[in-house]
Amino acid sequence: MNNRISITTDYRDDGGPIEPKLRLIAEAGFKYIHWCEHWVKDILYEDFYIEGLKKLLKKHGLKLLDTHNAALDHLCEPATEKEPERKRGVRLLKNRIHFTGKLGGDCVVVHPPLNTPDKTVFLKRWQQLGKSIDEVLPLCEKMKVKIAIENTHNITPLAVAQLEKLFKRLSPEFFGFCFDSGHANIAGTLNMLEDYGERTIALHLHDNHGKTDEHALPGEGTVDWDRIMRALKINKYAKPVNYELMLRDPKLDAGEFLKKAYKTARKLAEKAI
């Protein structure tokens, strides 16, 4: 597992070109990436862009592990209650599924519906999410790409119940869970990795102090890493382990940050063997 370590591409989301980021990621020792570019933008990837990225990944010895779907609140979300916006969200999701499959990845991570005090609206959003997933399943099957719903930092028992309904209805062949350790530490829901270990098909691992989404290196916060790595081992998580880390201080050298991140992740990964 020592070389089966991944990192999100937006470790420093400066809006610059992607090749310098990929070069630094590869030089630090990572072999896999979780694509997190443009995840808050309504951007469609054309085939010429995908082919260009494929060449860059090969040049730097990297592989695409999985992809973060676009998340734009109600503007174009697959879970929004407004139908025109939902259809735009489905268009974006289909594009990310196509992108991921073409580059050899196996999963697109999707945010669950946003919380709302109105229970009726909240349940409608989950209904819309299920409808959107049904619409993209044929493409998932064609591209051999799964959908993973991520746990949020403010997840509620009602949301968990809706997620479990989707688990029961949708085949694990195409639908699963993305465990976010930082969100779980804030919400007090580390048990979700244990409860849904068999459905876990993607990871966003990072640390914090239980209050804000810091995306810090493991060991810099209060996340129970022994518990997480034990759960991954028990559930025989087979994919490379992905870390969703952020370089918050623009004065820090990105290369040194990535090398430190890789060293930390490699040491932690030994606990999951």
C-alpha positions as CSV (number, residue, x, y, z in Angstrom):
1,M,0.0,0.0,0.0
2,N,3.0,2.3,0.4
3,N,2.7,3.5,-3.2
4,R,-1.1,3.3,-3.4
5,I,-1.6,6.8,-2.2
6,S,-3.7,9.5,-3.8
7,I,-4.1,13.2,-3.3
8,T,-6.7,15.7,-4.6
9,T,-5.5,18.0,-7.3
10,D,-6.8,21.2,-5.6
11,Y,-4.2,21.1,-2.7
12,R,-3.6,24.7,-3.7
13,D,-6.5,26.0,-5.8
14,D,-4.7,28.9,-7.4
15,G,-6.5,28.7,-10.7
16,G,-3.3,28.1,-12.6
17,P,-2.4,25.5,-15.2
18,I,-2.7,21.8,-14.2
19,E,0.7,20.5,-15.4
20,P,2.8,22.2,-12.7
21,K,0.5,20.7,-10.1
22,L,0.7,17.2,-11.6
23,R,4.5,17.5,-11.8
24,L,4.8,18.4,-8.1
25,I,2.4,15.7,-7.1
26,A,4.5,13.1,-9.0
27,E,7.8,14.5,-7.6
28,A,6.5,14.1,-4.1
29,G,5.9,10.4,-4.7
30,F,2.1,10.1,-5.3
31,K,1.0,7.7,-8.0
32,Y,-2.7,8.6,-8.1
33,I,-4.9,11.7,-8.1
34,H,-8.5,12.6,-7.2
35,W,-9.6,15.2,-9.7
36,C,-11.0,18.2,-7.9
37,E,-10.5,20.9,-10.5
38,H,-13.4,23.2,-11.4
39,W,-15.7,21.5,-8.8
40,V,-17.5,24.8,-8.1
41,K,-17.8,25.8,-11.7
42,D,-20.2,25.0,-14.5
43,I,-17.6,23.7,-16.9
44,L,-17.9,20.8,-19.3
45,Y,-14.8,18.9,-20.3
46,E,-14.5,18.4,-24.1
47,D,-12.8,15.3,-25.5
48,F,-9.7,17.3,-26.6
49,Y,-9.2,18.4,-23.0
50,I,-9.5,14.9,-21.8
51,E,-7.0,13.6,-24.3
52,G,-4.6,16.3,-23.4
53,L,-4.9,15.4,-19.7
54,K,-4.4,11.8,-20.5
55,K,-1.1,12.6,-22.1
56,L,0.0,14.7,-19.1
57,L,-0.9,11.9,-16.6
58,K,1.1,9.5,-18.6
59,K,4.0,11.9,-18.8
60,H,4.2,12.3,-15.1
61,G,3.4,8.6,-14.2
62,L,0.1,9.4,-12.6
63,K,-3.3,7.7,-12.7
64,L,-6.7,9.2,-12.2
65,L,-8.4,7.4,-9.2
66,D,-11.7,9.2,-9.1
67,T,-13.4,12.6,-9.6
68,H,-15.3,15.2,-7.6
69,N,-18.5,16.2,-9.2
70,A,-19.4,19.9,-9.7
71,A,-21.2,21.2,-6.6
72,L,-22.9,24.6,-7.3
73,D,-25.6,24.8,-4.6
74,H,-29.0,25.3,-6.4
75,L,-27.5,26.6,-9.7
76,C,-27.1,23.2,-11.3
77,E,-27.3,20.4,-8.8
78,P,-28.6,16.8,-9.4
79,A,-30.4,17.1,-6.1
80,T,-32.1,20.5,-6.4
81,E,-35.9,20.6,-6.2
82,K,-36.1,22.9,-9.3
83,E,-36.3,20.8,-12.4
84,P,-34.4,23.0,-14.9
85,E,-31.5,23.3,-12.5
86,R,-31.6,19.6,-11.8
87,K,-31.3,18.8,-15.5
88,R,-28.3,21.1,-15.8
89,G,-26.9,19.2,-12.8
90,V,-27.4,15.9,-14.6
91,R,-25.7,17.3,-17.7
92,L,-22.6,18.1,-15.5
93,L,-22.7,14.8,-13.8
94,K,-22.8,12.9,-17.1
95,N,-19.8,14.9,-18.2
96,R,-17.8,14.0,-15.1
97,I,-18.8,10.3,-15.5
98,H,-17.6,10.5,-19.2
99,F,-14.4,12.3,-18.1
100,T,-13.6,9.8,-15.4
101,G,-14.3,6.7,-17.5
102,K,-12.1,8.0,-20.4
103,L,-9.2,8.6,-18.0
104,G,-9.5,5.2,-16.3
105,G,-11.1,6.3,-13.0
106,D,-13.9,4.3,-11.4
107,C,-16.0,6.8,-9.3
108,V,-17.5,10.2,-9.2
109,V,-18.1,11.7,-5.8
110,V,-21.4,13.6,-5.4
111,H,-22.5,15.9,-2.6
112,P,-25.8,15.0,-0.9
113,P,-28.7,17.5,-0.8
114,L,-28.2,20.7,1.1
115,N,-29.9,20.9,4.5
116,T,-33.1,23.0,4.8
117,P,-35.4,23.6,7.8
118,D,-38.3,22.6,5.5
119,K,-38.5,18.8,5.8
120,T,-40.7,18.6,2.7
121,V,-38.2,20.5,0.6
122,F,-35.3,18.4,2.0
123,L,-37.1,15.1,1.2
124,K,-37.9,16.4,-2.3
125,R,-34.2,17.1,-2.8
126,W,-33.3,13.5,-1.9
127,Q,-36.1,12.3,-4.3
128,Q,-34.6,14.5,-7.0
129,L,-31.1,13.0,-6.3
130,G,-32.5,9.5,-6.7
131,K,-34.1,10.5,-10.0
132,S,-30.9,12.0,-11.3
133,I,-28.9,8.9,-10.4
134,D,-31.4,6.7,-12.2
135,E,-30.9,8.9,-15.3
136,V,-27.1,8.5,-15.3
137,L,-27.0,4.8,-14.5
138,P,-26.9,3.7,-18.2
139,L,-23.8,5.9,-18.7
140,C,-22.3,4.6,-15.5
141,E,-22.7,1.1,-16.8
142,K,-21.2,2.1,-20.2
143,M,-18.2,3.9,-18.7
144,K,-17.7,1.5,-15.8
145,V,-17.9,4.4,-13.3
146,K,-19.8,4.4,-10.0
147,I,-21.5,7.2,-8.0
148,A,-20.4,7.8,-4.4
149,I,-22.4,10.0,-2.0
150,E,-20.2,12.0,0.4
151,N,-21.0,12.5,4.1
152,T,-21.2,16.2,5.1
153,H,-20.1,18.1,8.2
154,N,-23.7,18.7,9.1
155,I,-25.4,15.5,8.2
156,T,-28.6,14.7,10.0
157,P,-30.4,11.5,11.0
158,L,-33.0,12.2,8.3
159,A,-30.3,12.5,5.7
160,V,-28.7,9.2,6.9
161,A,-32.1,7.5,6.6
162,Q,-32.4,8.7,3.0
163,L,-28.9,7.6,2.1
164,E,-29.7,4.1,3.5
165,K,-32.8,4.0,1.3
166,L,-30.6,4.6,-1.8
167,F,-28.2,1.9,-0.6
168,K,-31.1,-0.6,-0.5
169,R,-32.5,0.4,-3.8
170,L,-29.3,0.9,-5.9
171,S,-26.8,-1.8,-6.7
172,P,-23.3,-1.6,-5.1
173,E,-22.1,-2.2,-8.7
174,F,-22.9,1.4,-9.5
175,F,-23.6,3.2,-6.2
176,G,-21.7,3.6,-3.0
177,F,-20.3,5.9,-0.2
178,C,-17.4,8.4,0.0
179,F,-16.1,8.8,3.5
180,D,-14.9,12.2,4.4
181,S,-12.9,12.0,7.7
182,G,-12.9,15.8,8.3
183,H,-16.7,16.1,7.9
184,A,-17.1,13.1,10.1
185,N,-14.9,14.6,12.8
186,I,-17.0,17.7,12.9
187,A,-20.3,15.9,12.8
188,G,-19.3,13.1,15.2
189,T,-20.0,10.5,12.6
190,L,-16.8,8.5,12.3
191,N,-19.0,5.4,12.7
192,M,-20.3,5.9,9.1
193,L,-17.0,4.4,7.8
194,E,-17.6,1.4,10.0
195,D,-21.4,1.2,9.2
196,Y,-21.0,1.5,5.5
197,G,-17.5,0.1,5.0
198,E,-18.7,-2.4,2.4
199,R,-20.2,0.4,0.4
200,T,-17.2,2.7,0.7
201,I,-15.7,3.2,-2.7
202,A,-13.9,6.6,-2.3
203,L,-12.1,8.5,0.5
204,H,-11.5,12.1,1.4
205,L,-9.1,11.8,4.3
206,H,-7.9,14.9,6.2
207,D,-7.7,16.3,9.7
208,N,-9.2,19.1,11.7
209,H,-10.0,20.1,15.3
210,G,-13.7,19.2,15.1
211,K,-15.0,22.7,14.4
212,T,-14.1,23.8,10.8
213,D,-13.1,22.1,7.6
214,E,-9.3,22.6,7.8
215,H,-8.2,19.9,5.4
216,A,-5.1,19.5,7.5
217,L,-2.5,16.8,7.4
218,P,-3.2,13.7,9.5
219,G,-2.0,14.2,13.0
220,E,-2.5,18.0,13.0
221,G,-6.0,17.7,14.4
222,T,-8.2,15.5,16.5
223,V,-9.3,12.8,14.0
224,D,-9.0,9.3,15.4
225,W,-6.7,7.9,12.7
226,D,-6.2,4.6,14.4
227,R,-10.0,4.0,14.3
228,I,-10.2,5.0,10.6
229,M,-7.3,2.9,9.4
230,R,-8.6,-0.1,11.5
231,A,-12.0,0.2,9.8
232,L,-10.3,0.3,6.3
233,K,-8.3,-2.8,7.2
234,I,-11.4,-4.7,8.5
235,N,-13.4,-3.8,5.5
236,K,-10.5,-4.7,3.2
237,Y,-10.6,-1.3,1.3
238,A,-8.8,-2.2,-1.9
239,K,-8.4,1.1,-3.7
240,P,-5.5,3.5,-3.2
241,V,-6.1,5.7,-0.2
242,N,-6.9,9.3,-1.1
243,Y,-6.1,12.4,0.9
244,E,-8.0,15.7,0.5
245,L,-5.4,18.1,1.8
246,M,-5.1,21.9,1.5
247,L,-2.0,24.1,1.6
248,R,-3.6,27.1,3.3
249,D,-0.6,29.3,3.6
250,P,0.4,30.8,0.2
251,K,3.9,31.5,1.5
252,L,4.7,27.8,2.0
253,D,6.4,25.9,-0.8
254,A,4.0,23.6,-2.6
255,G,6.6,21.0,-3.3
256,E,7.7,20.7,0.3
257,F,4.1,20.6,1.4
258,L,3.4,17.7,-0.9
259,K,6.5,15.8,0.1
260,K,5.5,16.1,3.8
261,A,1.9,15.0,2.9
262,Y,3.2,12.0,1.1
263,K,5.5,11.0,3.9
264,T,2.7,11.4,6.4
265,A,0.2,9.4,4.3
266,R,2.7,6.6,3.6
267,K,3.4,6.2,7.3
268,L,-0.3,6.2,8.1
269,A,-1.1,3.7,5.3
270,E,1.0,1.1,7.0
271,K,-1.7,0.8,9.7
272,A,-4.2,-0.3,7.1
273,I,-2.1,-3.1,5.7
